[in-house]
Each structure stands twice: as structure tokens, then as C-alpha cells.
């Protein structure tokens, strides 16, 4: 993100200043994100400063207001994150994302909880991309099931999220961009599926609806009570082109915000590689070439796009010099040398366990692209991306949805005989997520066993043993993921009963006024 760009200043209203000595304290989380002089993110807000972070923090800059900051955004995003089951594999998260996206579109005319549901969608995209970018990109080439209007929004959001992260955009900016990608066409949902299957020229009414849908969509989002100007403006501008040939306002160059430029580019790429009923999908390398030669697209952004996506993105079928047919599973260190798995042997037999090949090795160099429709095999995505052990039976339902709560808790670390205060922000019978201040957390480490006591309804869960599985800085707090290792069946039953009472929308659940002062 180029922070000195006029169009960025227009929407951010940021004033840069140098980091002060008191803001960099070893062992303490940053109160604000810090950037270098070019605006590239160095350390994000909430990062706990270590000794090796100090040199890069010297002469760094911060902004008086976080880029695109909105009051309450952090709480909203944490609420959305808390609803995700972190034990799910990326494939399960993708299936859940597709289901929730379809449900939101289906009920868009009467939706009462648009904001919180859209935020959960964005949190799902972020989690999927954080877990495995190459897997996420692979789904764009391999996911041929379901509604085009649903899939296309998800695929575009994935590309936007990954490229924005490579460009150093903050989580806040990526979230607004992801939300825009997931809702860019809500002004023409029904028409989008019609056009996907229509080979005839557009009618006059279709042309009118098509050219108006960015403005209609942005107005719909604002009517849902959304005050995120980056989200709304990106939707309104996502069909504008730098040469002024776009719509609906024929904006040019700097009049188009960077987020809208990236969304437009991702939208075009995903549409090209997915194809339509009457038009075959374009090979990714040809889609990249089209992007590079397109005068309507931001040239610098196009170059960065190709650099980070690669000429052979995950999910692409290729023929190797070894005469094997392989599928790209990982982008390599160079755009033209990806990592692949050979799914068809040189003898023409299907490989039961596809071997890994590095295409930078001469023996396995790529000699040709192969259209996916010409490869008549069933791809085991779990196996190719190393998630086979996490694949669950189709008949196994999610046990209990983790629900956003705000329950005070007392923790006891038996090793150090230390008591700590925390707030449980999501829970089910298997474990809970704790929110703590760094001071309260002390020197907790992964693997520590805590004894957790908390009250739900009129029942007290007392000294349930929980192992710390992960520790994640989040703004000025820490999120502690735990798994119950010793908990009675009675406690489990009471947790299940408690969760069944929380059937109202997450946004309607009111957190305790000041949880840390109401500990048991």
C-alpha cells in the first residue's frame, strides 16, 4: 500500500509520525502497528516485542489513526473469529464458507444480521488463507461444484486476501477488501448466474442492471448499517478501469482507490480461469498474459499480481519432461518453477500416492499446460495438500458450534501455583478460548496445563484441566486456545445446556460490562 498516495489519504486521513522510545518495550504488545518509510507493515498491533524486533523498530513510523480504522471493528472481528472451529481442516472451512455465503445471498432481501454474518465470512477467508495459501488458491482451479455466483465471490476474496497480505496490507485493510470481494455483486446476484450460462448478447435491461450494480450494491451495504467506507467504496468502484473505460462513473487513475483496483484485477482473473458453460476456462498462464497486456489494468499492480500468484498457480495441470502429468500444489521460489505432485505416471497409470516433484530440477521441468477437462481423474485434495489425517467422515457432524460468549474465569497454574484472571470468549465441551492481558498471562507457554473455573447460568465448572494449545497476540490482549484434558461428564452436559440457551444471533449477545472486574 502506498501511504503517500492522494487517493489513500482521501480515505484514511492518516498522519504519520516516528515511533517513540516508550512504545517499544520488550515483552509488551504494540499498541499500534508500525511501518517503514515506504508504508510497508513491519509489526502489527498486538505483536509482543522480542529482542530482535528492536532494530527494525528504530526510525519506524506509526499513524495517529490505524488505516481505515472503525470504532469497535476489533471487537467485531474477534467475535467473528470466535465462532470458527479452529480444529476444522481448511477444506471443512471452505465448505462452511460456501454454505454460509450461499445462505447470505439467498436471504439478502430479508437479512437482519448482515453485518455479523458478513464478518464471519471474512474471518473464514482469513483463516483459510492463513492456514494454507496454496490450498486456497488450488480450490479456484478445482472447485467446479455449486452456484457460480457463490464460488466466484469466494475465489475472488481468496485471491484478494493473499495478494493484499503479500503487499503488506494490515488485517483491518484485508478484512475490508475481503468483505468487498464477498459482496461485490449483491446488486445483481440473480443476473450473475443468468449471465454465466447465457451465450446470447445482453439485452438492454441486462446492460442497464450490469452497469448499475456497483452503485446499487454499495447502497445496499450502507442500508445494512455498514459505516466502513473502504468496504463500500471498493464495491462501488470495482468495475472502474485506470484508462477511464470502466463503469459506472468512468473514473481514471488516482480516482480509483487501490483496494478497488486489486478487487477488479482479482475479479477478472477468477472469471477467466473458471470459464463459463459456453466458453472454456482460460489457462492461468494465458490469463496472466492477458492481465499483463491489458491497458485498462494498473500495470504495476498487474506485475505484482503475477509475481505473487505465479505463472502456474496451485490447481494447474501440467506435463513434465519425465512425461508424467502433475498438478501444481505449491508456488515455488520463482514464478515458473512450482512444486507439483505427479498424479499420472509416465506409463499412463494413475499414481495411488502421487510423488512430489520440484520443477526447477531439469528432469521434472514443465513442458506443457494441460486443460483440466483433459485430465479424467478424481483428485484427492486432502492427500495432495497433506490434510488426509484431518479428513472427517461425511456422516460426522460438528459437535457443538463454538459460540461467542463473555464469561469471567479463574485460572490456576499448578506448576507455579499462580492464579490468573481471564475471560472465556468461546467454548464447547472440548475446550475454550481465553482472552487475557499479557500481564495476567505471565509466562504461559504452549503445553501448560491450567485448571479453569467459571460460572455458566447457575452452575460452576470447577478446576477443569485444560492444556494450552496456542497463544496469539491480538491487539493489547492475548488469545489462549485450550483443550480440556480432564473434565467431568456433568460439566460437559452443563456446557452443552448453556450453549443451547444461546440461540440468538451472536451480535445480539451482550458482553459483560467489565469482565475482568467480575471474576469469580
N, C-alpha and C positions, 0 to 999 in steps of 0.2 A: 504494500500500500504506500503510495507516495503522499506523505502527510503534508507536503508543501503545495500540493495541487489545489487550485482555487475551488474546484468542484467538491473536493473533500472538505475544505474549510467551511464551505457553504452549509454542509450538513452536520459537521462535527462541532463547529465553534470551539476549537481546542486552542489552548495557549501553552506552548511548550516551555519548560524550564529545566534547569540542571538538577540532578539528584543531590540532595543534601546529605551530609555525613550521617546524620541521625536516622536516615531512612534505611540504611544498610547495616543491619545488626545480625551477626552470625547466630543462627538458631531461631530466628524470629521470621514469621511470614511477612512478605511485602504487602504494604497497604495499598499499593497501586502498581500497575505494570510499568516496566521501564523499557526504553527503546534506544537504538543507536541514532546517530545524526541523520541517517537515511530513512528513519522511521521503521526499521525492522525490529520486531519484537525480540528482546533479549531474555527477559524473565517476566513471567506473567504474575499478576496479582495473586497473592496466596502462596507463592513459592517460598519455601523455607530456605533462608540463606545459608549456604555452606561456605567453607573457607575458599574453595576455588571459584566461587561466584563473585568474590570481591573485586578481582582485577577487571572483569568485564563490566562491572557496575560503575567504575570510575568514569566521569565525564558523560555518563548516560543521561538521557532526558526522560522526563515524565510530562504528563499533560494535566492541567488543572481539573479537567473532566475526562473520564475514560472515553475512548472513542465510541460514539453512538450510545452512551450510557443512558439508561432509562430507570427512573426510580422503581425499586422493587424487582428489577429484572433478575438479580442474582437469586432472590428467594423463589421466583417463579421457575427458574431453570433448575434449581436444586429440587424443587417439588416434583418437576417432571422427571428428573433423574431418579428420584426415589421410587418412582413407580415401575422402574425397569428391573427385571430379574437378571442380576449380573451373572447367574450361573448358566444362562442360556447361551448356546453357541451362536456365532454370527448368523448362521442360516436360520435359526429359530427367530432371532431378532428381525431378520429380513422378512420372514413370513408374517410376523406380528406387525411389522411396519406396513406391509402391503394390505393386511386386513384392516388396520386402523385407518389408513389413507382411504381405502375404498368406502369404509363406513362414514368417514367425514364428508366425502363427496356426495354420497348417497343422500345424506340428511342435511346438506348445506342450506337448503331453503328454510329449514326449521331449527337449525342448530342453536342451542342455548349455551353451549360451553366451548365455543370455538377457540378461544384463546388458550385454555389449558390443554385441549386436545391437540392443537397445532404445536404447542411447545413440547409435548410428549413425542410427537413425530420427529421434531428437530433433534431431540435428545437421543432418539433411536438412531438416526442417521449418524450423529456424532459418535455414539458408542460403537456402531458397526465399523465406521471408518477408523476409529482409534484401535479397535481390535485387529483389523486386517484390511489394509487399504487395497491390496491386490485381489483379495477375495471379493471385496465390494465392487471393484471395477470389473471383475470377471462375470458378475451377475448381469451386467449390462449386455454382454455378448451372448450369455447362455440362458437368460430368463425369457422364455417365449410363451409363458402361460399368463392368463388373466387379461384384464382390461388394459388397452394401450394407454388411456388417459391416466390410469393409476401408475402403471410401470414407468411411463415417461417422466412423470414428476419425480418419482423416487430416483431413477437413474440420473436425472439432471442434478438433483440435490446432492447425490453422492459425488459426482464429478466436481461440482462447485465447492463442496466441503474440502475435498482432497487438495484441489488446486489452491484454494484460499489459504489452507494451512501451510502449503509449500511457500506461499508468498509472505508468510509471517503474519497473517491477519489474526487478531485476537479471537478468543472463544465468543465474545459478545458479537463481533462483526460476522463471524462464521454462522452464528445462530440466526441473525437477521437475514443473511444471504440464503441459508438453508430454508428458512421459513418462506422466503420469496419464491424459491425454486419449487417448493411443495405446493404453493398456492398460485403460481403464475397464471394459470389458465382457468381459475374458478369462474371467470366471467364468460366462459364458453365450454363448460365441461361436456355437455351433450354433443355440441357441434364437433368437438375434438375427435371423439370416437367415430362420428359420421365421416369426417374428412379423412380419417385414417384408412377407411375402407372405400373411399369414393375416388374413382378414376376419371369421372366427368369433370369438366370445368366448374368452378364455383358459380353459384347463382348470385344475383345482385344482393339478395338478402344475406347470403352467407358471407359475401365480401364485406358488407357493412358490419356484420357481427364480428367478423375476424378483426377488422381494423379498430373496432371499439373495445375489444375485450381487455386490453391492458388497463384502460381507464375505468371500465366497469368493475374489473377485478379489484383494483386499488380502492375504489369507492366501497365495495362490499367489505373489504378488510377493515376500513375505517369505521364502517357502520357496525362492525362487530365490537367496536370499542378499542381497537388497536391504535396506540399512540407512537409506535415505533416507526419513525419517519424513514429510516433506511429500508425497512421491510416494504412499506407502502410505495416509496419512490422507485425501488428496484422493480417491483411488479409493474408500475406504470410505464417504466422506460425499457423493459426487457426486449422490445422489438425495435428500438431505435438503433440506427447504424451511424458510424462515425462520418460517413460521407453525406449524411442527410437524407438518405433514401429510405429510411425506416419509417415506422408509424407508432403512435398516432399523431405526433407533433413534428416530425421531420427534424428532430434535434441533431446537432453536429458535435463532433469532437468533445471539448470540455464541458458541454452542456449535459452530457450523459455521464452519470456517476460511475465510478469503477465497478461497483457491485453489479450494476445493470449490464455493463459490458461483459463481465465474466459470465453472468447468467445467460446472456444472449449466445455467447460462444459455446457454452456447455449444452444449451438447448439445441443448437444447430448440430453439434457433434452427435449427441444421443439420437436425434431424429435420423441422421444419415446412416448410422451403423445399425439401427434397428429395422429400417426399411418399412414398407407397407405391403398390403395384400397385392397391390398392382405394381409394386416396384421393389426389386430385391435389395437387401441390405448392402450398403457400401462397405468395402473392406476398410478397416481402421486406417491403414496407411493412405488410402485414397481420400478418406475423409480428412485426414491431417493435411494432405496436399491441397485439397480444396480450401481448407481454412487458411493455409499459408498464402495461397494465391488470391484470396478474396479481398478486394479493395474496400469492402464495406466493413471489415472487421479491424479492430485495433491491432496493428501489426506487431507491436512489442508484446502485447498480451498473447497474441497468437503464437509467437515464438516461445514464450514461457510455457504456454499450454502444451505445445508439442514436446518440449523438454521434459516436463514432469509426467506427461501421460505415456510417452514412449511411442515409437512408430508401430510397435507390436504390443498393444496393451493386453492385460490378462483376459483370457477367454478367446483369444485369437487362435485359429488352427493354422499350422504351418507344416511344410515338408522340410525335412532336414537332409543334409548331404549324405547322411547314413541311410537315406531312403525310408526313414521312419516318419510317421505322421504324429505330430505332437500338438499339445495345447499349451499356450503360454500361461504360466501360473504366477510369475513374478517379474516385475520390471528389473532390468539389470542396471549395472552402474553406468552403462551407456545406452542411449535410446534404441540402438539397433542390435543389442545383444541381451535379450531377455533370458530368463530361466524357464525351461519348458519341461513337460512330462510327456514321454512318448506313449501314446495310447494305442497306436497300431504299429506292430513290429515291421521290420523290413520284409518279412515273409508274407505280410498281409494279415497276420493273425492279431486279434485283439489282445493287448497286454493285460493280464489279470492284475498285476501290480506294475503300473506304469513307472518306468525308471526315469530318474531326474537327469536332465541334460543341460549343460551350460553352453549356450550357442556362441559364446566367444571362443570356444575350442573349435579348431578348424574342422574336425571330424563331424561336428554337430551344427555346423553353420546352417542358417536358414537359406533355403534355395527358392522357396515359393510360398505364397499365401494360398490357403485353401478355403473356399466358402464353406461356412458351417453346414449348409444344406447338402454338401457333397460328402460329409463325414457321417455315415449312417451307423452311429454307435450311441449308446447311452453313457453319458459321462457321470461318474460318481464324484460329485463336487466335494463331498465330505472327505473322501480319500485323497483327492488331488491337493487340497489345501490343508491337510493334516488335522481334520476335525473328526475323523472317524470315531474316535473313542467317546466323543461328546454327542454323537447322534442318538436321539431318543426314539423309542418306538412311536409310531403314529397314533397308537391307542393310548399312550401315556399322556394324560392331561397335566397341565400346570397345576401344582398342588394348591398353593394359595397365592393369589396375586399380592405382591407386596404393596402395601397401602401407605400413602403419605400420612404420617402422624406427627405428633409433637409431645412425646411422653418423657418426663424427667426420669432420670435413672441414677442410682448409686453404683459405683464400680469398686471392686476390691481386687487388688493385685496381691496374691498370697506370697509371691516371691519376695516382694519388697515391703509387704504389709502396708500398702498405701491405698488410701481411698480417694476416689476421684468423682467429680460430677460430670454428667453428660446428658444429652437429650437424644432419645431414640427417634430417628426421622423416618425409618421404615422397618417393618417387622413381619415375619411369618413364623411358623412353627420350627423352621430350620435355622433361623438366625436373624440378626438385626443390623442396621446401620446406625452408628453412633456419631453424633456431632459434638465436637469438643473444642475448647480453646487450646492452643499449643501449651499454655501454662498448665491447664488442667491435665492434659495428656502426659505431661512429663516426658519420660523417655520410653514410652511404649514402643515395642518392636513387633514385627510380624512373627507369629508363633506364640506370643504371650497369651496365657490363659487368664481371663478376667471372670470374676463372679458378679453377675449382673442382677440387681434388684430394682424392680419397677412396679408401678401400680396401674392396672387397667380395669376400668369400671370399678367394682368394689373388691377386686381380687388382687393380691400381691404375689407376683412372681419373685421368689426369693432365692438369691445365690445360684442362679442358673449359670453353669460353666459355659463360657464362650471363648473360642480361640480367635485371635486377631488374624485375619486373612489378608487384609490390605490396609494401607494408610495413604490417604490422598489429601494434599493441601487444597483447600477451597476458600479463596479469599482470605479472611482473617481467622479461619477456623480449620479444623482437621476433620475429615470424614474417615471413620474407623469401621471397616467392614468386618463382621464377625460371623462365625458359625457356631451354633450351640453344640457342645460335645456331651454335656450331661444336663438333661432337663427332664422332669417327670412328665408322664402322660397326662396328668391332671393339669400341669402348666400348659402343655400343648393344646389341650381341649379348651382351656380358658382363652388362649391366644386366638384360636380359631373362632370361638364365640365372639370375641371382641371385634375381630375383623369383619364378621358378618353384620355387625351393627353399623359399620362404616360404609354404607352402600350409597351415600350421597356423593356427587362429583367432588373430586379432590380439591377444586378451587373453593368449594363451599365449606371445607373443613377449616375451622378457625384454630390456629395455633394458640398455645398458652401465651398470656401477655408477656411474661418474662420467665421462661422455663428455668434458667439457671438459679433463680431465686426461690423456686418452688420444689426443690429436691426433697425426696422422702427422708 
